[in-house]
Every structure is written in C-alpha cells, then in structure tokens.
C-alpha cells in the first residue's frame, strides 16, 4: 500500500493541490483539504474497484472533500478546518512550491481571469479548473463530477461565456 500511495502522491499531488487551491483560494486550507483527501484514499483504497482510473477516483474524492468543506464553512474561505489535525502526515503533504495564485500574479491577464473565475458558479469553476487548468478530458471531468458528458459540455460552454463576460466587465472600468 505504501508504494501505491507514494506513486499516487508523486503522480498527482501537484494537480490535486492546484485543483483544491483554485476552489478554496487559501494555501493553509488547501493543505488541510489535501491531507483529508489522502486520508480518505488510505482508508478506502482497498475498496477501489478500478471502474475508473486512479486519477479520476482521486479527483472525485478531492471534489467531495472540497464540497464538504464549503458545506461546513460556507463562503468563509479563509477559515481553516480545525478537525484535520494529522501531524504525522503534515511534512509529507505540505507543498512549499508557489501556489497557482502566486504564479498567476505574474501575468495581468491571467490574474484577471483568476479573479473573474470567483464570480462563476461553483459548478462552472469546477469544470473550468478540471478541463482547462488540469487539462482533463470531457469524459474524465464527467466521471469526477458524476455528471453526463452532455452536462459537462453545457456547463463548460456557459462557464466560458460567463468568464468572458466577467472579464469584459472588469476591463471596462467595472469598479468594486
């Protein structure tokens, strides 16, 4: 199991971390939620039946952990979860590399897109993050979100239009 976990970690950790970070926008909370994902993976790996890829399964768990976080804490994105006190894994799961937000600050257009992504619905954000930032296929995205491919395509279309509209409003002197 240790070898399987290490392979999952090495293969998908960066993408998993980025996916959760784009949803919660807080490094500390992201680290807590990533820990929770890995805890759930360790607890449930023996029940993984291989009906989907490990990547799809892992991101599906990450999606559920993130949704659970939002249900518990609402829109208080800066508040960290207190019931994730897993000290023995904290060094293994901590990611000291720059966050996607820190990287995005280097480009104004990307920074604007990243800011406007917050104005999209949660479903639209998840589709954009999975499809374009994580470069997953429509089928993988549908599996992770437990949606039909048709729903993914429709949500993706609406998300792109909403994101473009939000960006145009921001560029047009829209004040906050």
Secondary structure, DSSP 4 states (H G I P E B T S, - for coil): -HHHHHHHHHHHHHHHHHHHHHHH--HHHHHHHHHHHHHHHHHHGGG--SSS-HHHHHHHHHHHHHHHHHHHHTT-TTSPPTT---GGGHHHH---SPPHHHHHTT-HHHHHHHHHHTTS-HHHHHHHIIIIIS---HHHHHHHHT--HHHHHHHHHHHHHHHHHHHHHHHTT---
